[in-house]
Amino acid sequence: MQSNSPFQRHRPRPVALALLLCDSVKQLIRGGGIHRFKLHLAGKGGDIESCRKVPAAVRHQFHESIEELRSKKRKTQEQYAESYNACDDVEREFDEIERNEMQQQQKSRVPTPISRKGKQVKGLQSYFPSATTPGAQPTIKNVLQSKEIMEKCDIAIAKWMVDASVPFNAINSAYYQPMIDAIASMGAGYKRPSYPRVRGYLLSKLVEDVRKMIDGYREIWKQTGCTIMADGWTDRCRRTLINFLVYCPKGTIFLKSVDASNISKTAENLFKLFRDVVLFVGPENVVHIVTDNAANYVAAGRLLEAEFPKLY
């Protein structure tokens, strides 16, 4: 032990077997050895009286030494517990694998008994979940391979997006995860749709689905009426676009976007654009139109009111 350590300077003198003498207060310490003497100098209390004459700095040093020792002991116990739990989990994994293999062998060797009435009698194995059921505990092989397989899938998706110049924010699409789930449900034998199939049949089918959805909204428009909203804005290319949306209690749908960059924003031209949208939605279904409060939009609204008296 180093000569400048606090214990070296205040070490006790052995008097007899299991007896130590503290030079600071001339007190005998019975039993417990060196650790009990350190508790005496650190003033930790308990079943031993604290030293009343040891300097505060020395008391603090012994206190820190004891706390450090206890911290190391707790860390060692935690590490041991973690390793023990890990080994226990692995053992349970092997037990699960062995049990599943035995169940599979029993299914293949033992025929299912049949009752006198012709009904099949369930065997004991039917009450145990198979390793392929959704709720079954994953095997060690699956656990070890899942991370590697997932990374391969992610790299394949990222590589396709980079090669096809697909914007990364496409991942935020509401249809992104459903697409992944649909592909995963098909399994490894699924072949991607060809270019002609996507731009032909599949695109027309999507258009038809949108038309059916709009027809469902039309029924609500007839019952409650609707509001046409025109939102004019300018994009980064300095194009003037007008988005047309229809609102009803069921929700808001987007109808179309018109590039009005080369159109003079006169009241007459705006009136023609709004009129086409009103005819598409149905004049009998439109309650009012919401547009910008610019003078030309207000004038176009008055022309609409003149042709469709129910609008305002």
ABEGO torsion letter per residue (X at the ends): XBAABAAAAABBBBABBGBBBBAAAGBBBBEGEAAAAAAAAAGAEEABBBBAABBAAAAAAAAAAAAAAAAAAAAAAAAAAAAAAAAAAAAAAAAAAAAAAAAAAAAAABBBBBBAAGBBBBBAAAABBBAABAABBBBAAAAAAAAAAAAAAAAAAAAAAAAAGBBAAAAABAAAAAAAAAAAAAEAABBBBBAAAAABAAAAAAAAAAAAAAAAAAAAAAAAEBBBBBBBBBBAAGBBBBBBBBBBAAEBBBABBBBAAABBABAAAAAAAAAAAAAAAEAAABABBBBBABAAAAAAAAAAAAABAABX
